[in-house]
Amino acid sequence: MMMVMMMVMMVMMMMMMVMMMMMMVMMMMMVMMMVMMVMMMMMMMMMMVMMMMVMMVMMMMMMVMKMMVMMMVMMAMMMVMMMMMVMVMMMMMVMMMVMMVMIVVVMMMMMVMMMMMMVMMMVKRMVMVVMMMVMMMMKMMVMVRMVMFSLLQPFPHERDSRFPVPGVGVVSDGQSVQRCAGAQETSEGESVCTQRRAVQDAGRAGLGPAAAG
């Protein structure tokens, strides 16, 4: 039992170690994601600033050139560009989020699977141990019963006829007197004695047929 317990404890420890490793990895991934997000934000900001600068320069130039139509077109183009950039950025963000969720889900699944496997193994082991214990108990019971019966009939002449002893007949002359005292040593007396013994044995057998093992 102690050995089995030790084994179980070892398995548990291993599981804990694996879990810790998983957690560490997950944390690292999260941090990475966060950094990426921040970087993306920074990039977006830079882009915006750049756009603004270009627009300002364009405006100045337009003012100088006094070509309003041209300016309008440029403005529209810029707006479209900006929109496109924002859209792309949004898409990227969404993709990142989805990826993150997927990774987490996969991790969770893996962990659950691991847990299931471990539990199955544990249950198997436990069942095996229980089976072994039951078998041992059965063996012990049989042994005890055998010992008990051998103790119950210490001497052959006091033994029950249900447990025949090799070398001793059903009843011998010395025992016939003991078995049925008061029976005459005649032929008819002998028959009476045997009849009475048969009745006694029947009564005894009725009491405990289960102990005949």
C-alpha positions, 0 to 999 in steps of 0.5 A: 500500500505504502509503495502505491501511495508513494507512486501516486504522490510521485505522479501528482508531483509530476502533474504539478510540475507540468502545470507550472510549466504550462502556466509559465509558458502561457504567461510569457505568451500573454506578455508577448501579446501585450508588447505586440499590441503596444508596438502596434499602437505606437506604429498607428500613432506614428502613421497618423502623425506622419499623415498629418504632417504630409497633409499640413505640407500639402495644405501649405503647398496648395495654399501657395498654388491656390488650386483648391480642386487639387487640394480636395482630391488630395484630401480625399485620397488621404482620407481613403488612405487613412481609412484603409490603414485603420481597417488593416490595423483593425483586421490585424488586431482582430486576428491577433485576438483570435490567435490568442484565444485559439492558443489559450483554448488549445492549451486548456484542451491539452491540460484537460486531456492530460488531467483525464489521462492521469485520472484514468491511470490513477483509477486503473491503479486504484482498481488494481490495488482494490482487486489485489486486496480483495483477492488477499482477503479471500485467500485469508478467509479460506486459510482461516476457515481451514485452520478453524476446522482443523482446530475444531476437530483436534482428534479423529474420534471427535471428528464429524463424519462430514469431514472424513479422515483418511485411515479412520473408518466411519465408526470403529468398535472403540467409537461405537460405544462412545457414539451411542452409549447404551446400545447393546453389543448385538447385531440389532444393537449395532444397526440401531447405533448406525441408524441413530448416527445417521439421524445425528449427522443429518441434523448436523449437516442441516445446521451448517452446510456452508461450512463444508468448504 
